[in-house]
Amino acid sequence: MTQSAVAPPLVRIERISKHFGEGEARVDALREVSLDVYPGQVVALLGPSGSGKTTLLNIIGCILDPSSGAMELDGERVIEQGRWLRTNLRQLRLDKIGFIFQFHNLIPFLDATDNVSLVLQLAGASAASARSRAIELLEYLEVGHRRAAMPAKLSGGEAQRVAIARALANRPRIILADEPTAALDSKRAGIVMDLLRKVAVEQ
């Protein structure tokens, strides 16, 4: 049997809905979406612009409140009847979730290593252990030779690899990627997608 056949889901969404506005101005971004995602799976959300993909990712990422529904993350019930059951969502994000965005969103005045290590230090790691982990991840993603480079000196593909390293820094159980290759050409986009598949299996 595969791991996903026996392991509980990392993400379980039960009839999640989200609307913006009220009355005639109301827009339904999500309508009773249900989804299970298992360890090691790579799941793609497909649909036109405005179909609710980013809204769903932001709810899973504990950034946006749902209007109704329930959600479990890594076995913990975190939403019930559209209400958060946790008060410290920042800590939940630090512990469980890594984010990769359409644009790398690296801090421009920090080099590649410090962009990655900062996340670890925010979670309580020492500067030395954070730097060691950051360098390890940059080497794993084949940009170790660029670890002292500032974001402005990185190519698009290199910057996105640093962003992936940052997302992996705290060994999150869940990686959320919102159009992570949209700013890259087709060759670099293919490389980044291959890396994400590799990460899902190995990390």
N, C-alpha and C positions, 0 to 999 in steps of 0.2 A: 504494500500500500504506500501511496505517496504521503509526504509529511502533511500536506494540506488536507488529506482524507481523515487524519486522526487528530490533528492539532485543532484547538479552538481558534476561531478567527481572531486576527489582530484588530480588525475593525469590523464592527457590526452596526449597521445603520438600519433602523426600523421606522419606516413611514415618516421620514424627515420631510418637513415642508418649510418653506421660507417665502414670505411675501414682504414687499416694501410698499409703504403708503396704505391708505385706507379709502374706502368708498370707490368712486369712479377713478381715482388716481392709483388704485391698488394694482400692483404688478406681482404675479406669482412667479418667482424665480425657480422654485422647486415644489413639486407636488407629490407627496407621499413616496419618496425615494427609499428603497430598501436595497441593501448591498452587504455582502460578506467578503472580506479580503483576508486571505490566509498567509501565514509565514512563507516567505520566498516567492510569493506571487508578484508579478508586475501587471497592474491593471491600468488600462488606458481609458479615459473618459473622452468620448467623441461627440461632436456636435457643433453646430454653427455658433458664431459669436452671439453672446446674449442668451445662450440656452441653459445657463446655470452651472457650468463646470467649475468656474472659480468660486462661486458661492458655496458649492458643495465642499470643495477643498478647504475653504476658510472655516466651515463648520467643523469638519474633521480635524482641522488644525487648531481648534479651540480659539479662533479669532473672532468668529461671527456667531451671534445667537440665532438658533433656529426659531421658527414660529410654533412648531409642534413636532412631535416624534421623540424617539429615544436613540441613544448611541452608547456603545461599549468600545473602549480602547484597551487593548491588551488585557482583556478579562475584567476590566473595571467599568462599572456602569457610571457614566459621566453625565448623561442627559436622560431625563425622564419627563414625559409630557411637556417637552419643549423647555424645560428648566434645567440649569446646571446643578449637579449634585455636589460639585466641588467649588470651593471659593478661590483657591490658589491655582488659577489656570496657567499663570506664568511658569510655575514650577512643573506643572504637567507637561507643558510644551518643552521645557528644558530636558525633562527626563525621558520623554517618549517619542518626540517628533522632531524630524529634521526637515527643513524647508529648502527647496531649490526653486528659484524664480526665473521668469522669462529673461530678465536681465540680471547679471550676477550680483548687483547691489553690494559690491565690496566697499569697505570703508576706504576712501581715497588716500588718506594720510597714514594708513598702516600697510606694511608690506604683506606679502602672501602668507607668511608664517603667522604674523600677528593677527591677521584677519581670521585665521582658523583658531588660534589659541585663545582669542578673546572669549569665544563662546564657552570654552572649558573653564576659564577663570570666572565667568559669570555664574557658572554652576558650582563654584567652590574649589576648583583644582588649583594647586600651586602653580606659580609661573613656570617653574622648571618642568613639571610633569605636563603642563599644557603645551609647552613648546615642543617637548619630546613627541607627544601624540600628534601635534600638528605636522611636524617634519615627517613622521611615519606615514601619515595619510597622504601628504604631498608626494612622497616617494612612491606610494602604492598607486597613485593616479598619474604617475609619470611626469610630474612637474616639480620634482624635488630640486632640480637644477635652477628653478625660478623662484625658490623660496624667499629670497631677499628682494625680489622685484616688487615695485609699487604697482598698483592696479593699472595705472595709465601706461605702463610699459609692457603689459601682458597682451597677447593676442586674444581675440574673442574666445577661442577654444581653451586657451590656458586659463583665462579668467573664470570660465564656467567650471573648469576642473577644480580650481581653488574653491569655488562656491560649493561644489559637491563635497570636497573635503570638509568644509565648514559644516555642511549638513550632517556629515558622519561623525563629527568630533565627539559628541557625547554618547556614541553608540546607541542611537535611537532605535526603537523597535519599528518605527514607521517613518518612511520618507515620502514627502508630498512634493511633487514637481509640477509647477504650473507653467506649461509651455516652455520647458527648459531649453529647447533648441530653436525657438522662434527667431532669435537674433543671430543665428549662425548660418553659414552656407551649408549646402547639402552634405559635403564631405565631413565637415566638423560636426554637423548634427548627427550623422551616422556614428561617429566615434563616441560622442557623448551618450547616445542611446545604448551603444554596446557596453559602455562603462556602467550605466545604470543597471543593466541586466546582470552584469558581473557582480555588482555590489549587492543586488537582491539575493544572489546565491551565496556569496562568500562572506558578507558582512552581517 
